[in-house]
């Protein structure tokens, strides 16, 4: 079999010519492989002569099987002999001519595009920094203390800010009760701002068993049109008071709940852990920003099939994560409920997919250009590290690895090494404006406060701009 290679922009076409003698061998091989499926009267299954089968089913009865085998072997040979050809899609096969002398056919395939690198060393990139403050350490320790807190029933005092109270309430406007304005045994944490303005503040000071009419006003931007800006009265009965008892931070608390002996040791460990996390976060962000800058300066024409393949991969990943989070619910049901589709998913993420493909291509080109690969010593060290984490010796672990697994480990190490070398050649400039550093924590704190509100039991209490009426309706549903 002979073939010619035609290299075109974005693709490679192989033109194969199969002599009649070779084609005859392919036909005979197809006959031998498939003859068992033909049940011919007068012959045991699989024993009917080829010519007899062809006379009954037609002279081309074995053509498809023979051609598929022939084309597959021819394409594999061409790729092996042209190692620089890297297909990125399924090949397109066309029969050009089928005559008495020879069979000619073409196999055309889209190949990995050429990348033109721009400047990728010596770039200046803004530096991401996440300094850990003493407040960050205090907050982390407080979260640990709160996780080990307990609710204490109160019977000898009035309710106050921070308490969780159990109440009945019934709301009315101009003496008329409104839908959803009534609830029984409703828990409310005072100071959470879960109810409409003025409600929680008036519950504070009540005692168990006390009844009280609370006068409030619905916000002008309230979601229910018939209640916007209206004055209302809520008849409230308080049934119970609880408060969260947070254990004090003492050496005894540390000994009982951690592996450390003193508050000082525990605090040092929290500080180290937060700083390590912040360092990793900044390092990842710096490398991402660096890679984005490098990719921006490179140029490449990405075949549509590569973008489509990336979108399909992203969809599969999303479907997998979705199945882990919501067991029993199918992704197509989710799309139905959200009035969207798989096509919408791909459309919304096409730009992201294109960026992912370009980034991968650019990084591969840099690795190829700079001849980056892990040394044998580096590979051995990584394998020993993995083996140790699994409680095995390096030799034991190596014995369990398949060629594919070893290739995967090498590939990860190559990318890691490339990013480290690029980072070493990049200038990460710190922000100069002090105002930026002062503003960022403020925004972060605000966002955390908003998140805290949203997660403070939204399904159990009305949101900040929802009345007690909405809560009751939700509860009844």
C-alpha positions as CSV (number, residue, x, y, z in Angstrom):
1,X,0.0,0.0,0.0
2,X,1.3,3.4,-0.9
3,X,0.1,6.9,0.2
4,X,0.8,10.5,-0.3
5,X,0.6,13.3,2.2
6,X,-1.0,16.7,1.6
7,X,-0.5,19.2,4.3
8,X,-3.1,22.0,4.4
9,X,-3.8,24.8,6.8
10,X,-5.4,23.2,9.8
11,X,-5.6,19.7,8.4
12,X,-3.6,16.8,6.8
13,X,-4.9,14.6,4.0
14,X,-3.5,11.1,3.3
15,X,-4.2,9.6,-0.2
16,X,-3.9,5.8,-0.1
17,X,-3.6,3.5,-3.0
18,X,-4.3,-0.2,-2.3
19,X,-3.2,-2.7,-5.1
20,X,-5.7,-5.3,-6.1
21,X,-3.6,-8.1,-4.6
22,X,-3.7,-6.4,-1.1
23,X,-7.4,-5.6,-1.5
24,X,-8.0,-9.3,-2.2
25,X,-6.3,-10.2,1.0
26,X,-8.5,-7.7,2.9
27,X,-11.6,-9.2,1.4
28,X,-10.5,-12.7,2.3
29,X,-9.8,-11.6,5.9
30,X,-13.2,-10.1,6.1
31,X,-14.7,-13.3,4.9
32,X,-12.9,-15.4,7.4
33,X,-13.9,-13.0,10.3
34,X,-17.6,-12.7,9.4
35,X,-18.5,-16.0,7.7
36,X,-19.8,-17.4,10.9
37,X,-22.8,-15.1,10.8
38,X,-24.1,-16.5,7.5
39,X,-26.4,-19.5,7.8
40,X,-26.4,-21.1,4.4
41,X,-28.5,-24.2,3.6
42,X,-26.4,-27.2,3.0
43,X,-23.4,-25.9,4.9
44,X,-22.5,-25.9,8.6
45,X,-22.4,-22.3,10.0
46,X,-19.2,-20.7,9.1
47,X,-18.2,-23.3,6.5
48,X,-19.9,-21.9,3.4
49,X,-17.3,-20.9,0.7
50,X,-16.8,-17.2,0.1
51,X,-17.9,-17.4,-3.6
52,X,-21.1,-19.1,-2.5
53,X,-21.9,-16.4,0.1
54,X,-21.1,-13.7,-2.5
55,X,-23.4,-15.3,-5.1
56,X,-26.3,-15.2,-2.6
57,X,-25.7,-11.8,-0.9
58,X,-23.9,-9.9,-3.7
59,X,-20.2,-9.4,-4.6
60,X,-19.8,-6.5,-2.2
61,X,-21.1,-8.4,0.9
62,X,-17.6,-8.2,2.5
63,X,-16.7,-4.8,1.2
64,X,-17.6,-2.7,4.3
65,X,-15.8,-4.9,6.8
66,X,-12.7,-5.1,4.5
67,X,-12.6,-1.4,3.9
68,X,-13.0,-0.5,7.5
69,X,-10.1,-2.8,8.4
70,X,-8.0,-1.5,5.5
71,X,-8.6,2.2,6.2
72,X,-8.0,1.8,9.9
73,X,-4.6,0.1,9.4
74,X,-3.6,2.5,6.7
75,X,-4.4,5.5,8.9
76,X,-2.6,4.1,11.9
77,X,0.5,3.4,9.7
78,X,0.5,7.0,8.3
79,X,0.3,8.5,11.8
80,X,3.1,6.3,13.0
81,X,5.3,7.4,10.1
82,X,4.3,11.1,10.5
83,X,4.8,11.7,14.2
84,X,4.4,15.4,13.8
85,X,0.8,15.0,12.8
86,X,-1.4,15.4,15.9
87,X,-5.1,14.8,15.2
88,X,-7.6,16.7,17.2
89,X,-10.8,15.2,15.7
90,X,-12.1,12.0,14.1
91,X,-10.8,11.6,10.5
92,X,-13.0,12.0,7.5
93,X,-12.7,9.0,5.1
94,X,-13.7,9.2,1.4
95,X,-13.4,6.5,-1.4
96,X,-11.9,8.1,-4.5
97,X,-11.9,5.2,-6.8
98,X,-12.6,1.5,-6.8
99,X,-11.5,-0.3,-9.9
100,X,-10.0,-3.6,-11.0
101,X,-6.4,-2.4,-10.5
102,X,-6.6,-0.6,-7.2
103,X,-8.7,1.0,-4.5
104,X,-7.9,4.6,-3.7
105,X,-9.3,6.5,-0.8
106,X,-8.4,9.6,1.3
107,X,-8.3,10.2,5.1
108,X,-8.4,13.8,6.1
109,X,-8.1,14.9,9.7
110,X,-8.0,18.2,11.6
111,X,-4.7,18.6,13.3
112,X,-3.4,20.6,16.3
113,X,-3.0,24.2,15.2
114,X,0.3,26.0,15.2
115,X,0.9,28.5,18.0
116,X,2.8,31.7,17.5
117,X,4.1,32.6,20.9
118,X,4.4,36.3,21.9
119,X,6.6,37.5,24.8
120,X,6.3,35.0,27.6
121,X,9.3,35.7,29.8
122,X,10.1,38.8,31.7
123,X,6.5,40.0,31.8
124,X,5.3,42.2,34.6
125,X,2.1,41.0,36.3
126,X,0.2,42.5,39.3
127,X,1.0,40.5,42.4
128,X,-1.8,38.9,44.4
129,X,-1.3,39.0,48.2
130,X,-3.5,37.8,51.0
131,X,-1.9,38.9,54.3
132,X,-3.3,37.2,57.4
133,X,-4.2,39.6,60.2
134,X,-4.6,39.0,63.9
135,X,-8.3,39.5,63.3
136,X,-8.3,36.7,60.8
137,X,-6.7,34.4,63.4
138,X,-9.2,35.5,66.0
139,X,-12.1,34.9,63.7
140,X,-10.9,31.4,62.8
141,X,-10.5,30.5,66.5
142,X,-13.9,31.9,67.2
143,X,-15.4,29.7,64.5
144,X,-13.9,26.7,66.2
145,X,-15.2,27.8,69.5
146,X,-18.7,28.4,68.1
147,X,-18.7,24.9,66.5
148,X,-18.3,23.5,70.0
149,X,-20.9,25.8,71.6
150,X,-24.3,24.7,73.0
151,X,-27.7,26.3,73.3
152,X,-28.8,27.1,76.9
153,X,-32.4,27.6,77.9
154,X,-33.2,30.8,79.7
155,X,-36.0,31.2,82.2
156,X,-35.0,34.0,84.6
157,X,-34.6,37.0,82.4
158,X,-36.0,38.9,79.4
159,X,-34.9,38.3,75.8
160,X,-32.0,40.3,74.5
161,X,-30.0,40.8,71.4
162,X,-28.3,37.5,70.3
163,X,-30.9,35.3,71.9
164,X,-32.9,32.8,69.9
165,X,-36.6,33.1,70.9
166,X,-39.6,31.0,70.2
167,X,-42.7,33.0,69.4
168,X,-46.2,33.0,68.0
169,X,-47.2,36.0,65.9
170,X,-50.2,37.3,64.0
171,X,-50.0,40.3,61.8
172,X,-52.7,42.7,60.7
173,X,-53.1,45.9,58.7
174,X,-55.9,48.3,59.8
175,X,-57.2,45.5,61.9
176,X,-57.4,43.0,59.1
177,X,-55.1,40.0,59.1
178,X,-53.2,39.4,55.9
179,X,-52.2,36.2,54.2
180,X,-49.0,34.6,55.6
181,X,-48.8,36.9,58.5
182,X,-49.4,34.2,61.2
183,X,-47.1,31.6,62.6
184,X,-46.7,29.5,65.7
185,X,-43.6,28.3,67.6
186,X,-41.4,30.3,65.2
187,X,-37.7,30.6,66.1
188,X,-36.0,33.9,65.6
189,X,-32.5,35.0,66.5
190,X,-32.7,38.6,67.7
191,X,-30.3,40.9,65.9
192,X,-30.2,38.7,62.8
193,X,-32.4,41.3,60.9
194,X,-34.3,38.4,59.5
195,X,-37.7,40.1,60.0
196,X,-38.9,43.5,58.9
197,X,-37.3,46.6,60.5
198,X,-38.4,47.2,64.1
199,X,-39.8,43.7,64.7
200,X,-36.8,42.1,66.5
201,X,-36.0,45.2,68.4
202,X,-39.4,45.1,70.1
203,X,-39.2,41.4,70.9
204,X,-36.0,42.2,72.8
205,X,-37.0,42.9,76.4
206,X,-40.0,40.5,76.5
207,X,-40.2,37.7,79.0
208,X,-41.4,34.1,78.7
209,X,-45.2,34.0,78.5
210,X,-45.5,37.7,77.8
211,X,-47.8,39.0,75.0
212,X,-47.2,42.2,73.2
213,X,-48.4,44.1,70.2
214,X,-45.5,45.2,68.0
215,X,-46.1,48.2,65.7
216,X,-44.0,48.1,62.6
217,X,-44.0,49.5,59.0
218,X,-43.4,47.5,55.9
219,X,-40.6,48.9,53.7
220,X,-41.5,50.9,50.7
221,X,-39.7,48.4,48.5
222,X,-41.4,45.4,50.1
223,X,-42.1,42.5,47.6
224,X,-45.9,42.4,48.3
225,X,-47.6,45.3,46.5
226,X,-50.6,45.4,49.0
227,X,-48.2,45.7,52.0
228,X,-45.6,48.2,50.7
229,X,-45.2,51.1,53.2
230,X,-48.2,50.0,55.3
231,X,-48.3,50.2,59.1
232,X,-48.9,46.9,60.7
233,X,-49.4,45.4,64.1
234,X,-48.1,42.0,65.1
235,X,-49.6,40.3,68.2
236,X,-46.6,38.3,69.6
237,X,-46.4,35.7,72.4
238,X,-43.0,34.7,73.6
239,X,-42.7,31.0,74.6
240,X,-39.0,30.4,75.1
241,X,-35.5,32.0,75.2
242,X,-32.2,30.3,74.4
243,X,-28.7,31.7,74.0
244,X,-25.6,30.2,72.5
245,X,-22.9,29.5,75.1
246,X,-19.4,29.7,73.5
247,X,-16.6,28.1,75.5
248,X,-13.8,30.3,76.7
249,X,-10.5,30.1,75.0
250,X,-8.3,28.5,77.7
251,X,-5.5,26.0,77.9
252,X,-8.1,23.5,79.2
253,X,-10.3,24.1,76.1
254,X,-7.3,23.7,73.8
255,X,-6.3,20.4,75.5
256,X,-9.8,19.0,75.3
257,X,-10.5,19.9,71.7
258,X,-7.1,20.0,69.9
259,X,-3.8,18.2,69.8
260,X,-2.1,21.1,71.5
261,X,-1.5,21.9,75.2
262,X,-1.7,25.7,75.3
263,X,-3.5,28.6,73.7
264,X,-0.2,29.9,72.5
265,X,0.6,26.6,70.6
266,X,-2.9,26.4,69.2
267,X,-2.9,30.0,68.0
268,X,0.5,29.5,66.3
269,X,-0.8,26.5,64.5
270,X,-3.9,28.4,63.3
271,X,-1.7,31.3,62.2
272,X,0.6,28.9,60.2
273,X,-2.4,27.1,58.6
274,X,-4.0,30.4,57.5
275,X,-0.7,31.8,56.2
276,X,0.0,28.6,54.3
277,X,-3.5,28.7,52.7
278,X,-3.0,32.4,51.9
279,X,0.3,31.7,50.3
280,X,-1.1,28.9,48.1
281,X,-4.0,31.0,47.1
282,X,-1.8,33.9,46.1
283,X,0.6,31.6,44.3
284,X,-2.2,30.0,42.3
285,X,-3.7,33.4,41.4
286,X,-0.3,34.8,40.4
287,X,0.3,31.9,38.1
288,X,-3.1,32.2,36.6
289,X,-2.7,35.9,36.0
290,X,0.7,35.2,34.5
291,X,-0.6,32.6,32.2
292,X,-3.5,34.8,31.1
293,X,-1.0,37.5,30.2
294,X,1.2,35.0,28.2
295,X,-1.9,33.6,26.4
296,X,-3.1,37.1,25.5
297,X,0.2,37.8,23.7
298,X,0.1,34.5,21.7
299,X,-1.9,33.8,18.6
300,X,-3.5,30.6,17.3
301,X,-6.4,29.7,15.1
302,X,-8.4,27.1,17.1
303,X,-10.4,24.6,15.1
304,X,-14.1,24.6,16.0
305,X,-13.9,20.9,16.8
306,X,-11.5,21.5,19.7
307,X,-13.8,24.1,21.2
308,X,-16.7,21.7,20.8
309,X,-14.7,18.9,22.5
310,X,-13.9,21.1,25.4
311,X,-17.5,22.1,25.8
312,X,-18.5,18.5,25.8
313,X,-15.9,17.8,28.5
314,X,-17.1,20.8,30.6
315,X,-20.7,19.5,30.3
316,X,-19.7,16.0,31.4
317,X,-17.8,17.5,34.4
318,X,-20.8,19.6,35.3
319,X,-23.1,16.6,35.0
320,X,-20.8,14.5,37.2
321,X,-20.6,17.2,40.0
322,X,-24.4,17.7,39.7
323,X,-25.0,14.0,40.2
324,X,-22.7,14.1,43.3
325,X,-24.6,17.0,44.8
326,X,-28.1,16.1,43.9
327,X,-28.3,12.3,43.9
328,X,-31.3,11.0,42.0
329,X,-31.8,14.1,39.9
330,X,-30.9,14.0,36.3
331,X,-29.2,16.9,34.6
332,X,-31.9,17.1,31.9
333,X,-34.5,17.6,34.7
334,X,-32.4,20.4,36.0
335,X,-32.3,22.1,32.6
336,X,-36.1,21.6,32.3
337,X,-36.7,23.3,35.7
338,X,-34.4,26.2,34.8
339,X,-35.9,26.6,31.3
340,X,-32.5,25.9,29.7
341,X,-30.8,23.1,27.8
342,X,-27.5,21.5,27.0
343,X,-27.2,23.8,24.0
344,X,-27.7,26.8,26.3
345,X,-25.0,25.5,28.6
346,X,-22.5,25.2,25.8
347,X,-23.5,28.6,24.3
348,X,-23.0,30.4,27.6
349,X,-19.5,28.8,28.1
350,X,-18.1,28.9,24.6
351,X,-15.8,31.8,25.4
352,X,-14.5,30.0,28.5
353,X,-14.0,26.8,26.5
354,X,-12.0,28.7,23.8
355,X,-9.8,30.3,26.5
356,X,-9.2,26.9,28.1
357,X,-8.1,25.4,24.7
358,X,-5.9,28.3,23.8
359,X,-4.3,28.2,27.3
360,X,-3.5,24.5,26.9
361,X,-2.1,25.0,23.4
362,X,0.1,27.9,24.4
363,X,1.5,26.0,27.5
364,X,2.2,23.0,25.4
365,X,4.1,25.1,22.9
366,X,6.2,26.7,25.6
367,X,7.0,23.3,27.0
368,X,8.0,22.1,23.5
369,X,10.0,25.3,22.7
370,X,11.9,25.3,26.0
371,X,12.2,21.5,26.1
372,X,10.8,21.3,29.6
373,X,10.4,17.9,31.3
374,X,11.1,16.4,34.7
375,X,14.5,14.8,35.3
376,X,14.8,11.2,36.4
377,X,15.8,12.5,39.8
378,X,12.7,14.7,40.0
379,X,10.4,11.9,38.9
380,X,11.9,9.5,41.4
381,X,11.4,12.1,44.2
382,X,7.8,12.6,43.2
383,X,7.1,8.9,43.1
384,X,8.7,8.4,46.5
385,X,6.6,11.3,47.9
386,X,3.4,9.7,46.6
387,X,4.5,6.2,47.8
388,X,5.2,7.6,51.3
389,X,1.7,9.1,51.5
390,X,0.3,5.7,50.7
391,X,2.4,3.9,53.2
392,X,4.5,2.1,50.5
393,X,8.1,2.1,49.4
394,X,9.0,3.7,46.1
395,X,9.6,0.4,44.5
396,X,6.3,-1.1,45.7
397,X,4.4,1.9,44.3
398,X,6.3,1.8,41.0
399,X,5.3,-1.8,40.6
400,X,1.6,-0.9,40.8
401,X,1.8,1.9,38.1
402,X,0.6,1.3,34.5
403,X,2.3,3.0,31.6
404,X,-0.7,5.3,31.4
405,X,-0.5,6.3,35.0
406,X,3.2,7.0,34.9
407,X,2.6,9.2,31.8
408,X,-0.1,11.1,33.6
409,X,2.3,11.8,36.6
410,X,5.0,12.9,34.2
411,X,2.6,15.2,32.4
412,X,1.4,16.8,35.6
413,X,5.0,17.3,36.7
414,X,5.9,18.9,33.3
415,X,3.1,21.4,33.6
416,X,4.0,22.2,37.2
417,X,7.7,22.7,36.2
418,X,6.8,24.9,33.3
419,X,4.6,27.1,35.4
420,X,7.3,27.4,38.1
421,X,10.0,28.3,35.5
422,X,7.7,30.9,33.9
423,X,6.9,32.3,37.3
424,X,10.6,32.6,38.1
425,X,11.0,34.6,34.9
426,X,8.0,36.9,35.7
427,X,8.0,40.1,37.7
428,X,5.1,40.2,40.1
429,X,4.6,43.8,41.1
430,X,2.9,44.7,44.4
431,X,0.2,47.2,44.4
432,X,1.5,50.7,45.3
433,X,-1.7,52.4,46.4
434,X,-2.3,52.1,50.1
435,X,-5.9,52.9,49.6
436,X,-6.4,49.7,47.7
437,X,-5.2,47.7,50.6
438,X,-7.5,49.5,53.0
439,X,-10.5,49.2,50.7
440,X,-10.2,45.5,50.0
441,X,-10.8,44.2,53.6
442,X,-13.8,46.6,53.8
443,X,-15.4,45.1,50.7
444,X,-14.6,41.6,51.8
445,X,-16.2,42.2,55.2
446,X,-19.3,43.6,53.5
447,X,-19.6,40.7,51.3
448,X,-19.1,38.3,54.2
449,X,-21.8,40.1,56.1
450,X,-24.2,39.8,53.2
451,X,-23.4,36.1,52.8
452,X,-23.9,35.7,56.5
453,X,-27.4,37.2,56.2
454,X,-28.3,35.1,53.3
455,X,-27.2,31.9,55.1
456,X,-28.6,32.7,58.5
457,X,-31.6,30.5,58.0
458,X,-33.4,32.0,55.0
459,X,-35.7,29.0,54.7
460,X,-36.7,29.2,58.3
461,X,-37.1,33.0,58.6
462,X,-38.1,35.8,56.3
463,X,-35.3,37.5,54.5
464,X,-34.2,41.1,55.4
465,X,-37.0,42.6,53.3
466,X,-39.6,40.0,53.9
467,X,-42.3,40.2,56.6
468,X,-43.3,37.6,59.1
469,X,-46.3,37.0,56.8
470,X,-44.0,35.6,54.1
471,X,-42.4,33.3,56.7
472,X,-45.7,31.9,57.7
473,X,-46.7,31.2,54.1
474,X,-43.3,29.4,53.5
475,X,-43.7,27.4,56.7
476,X,-47.2,26.2,55.8
477,X,-46.1,25.2,52.3
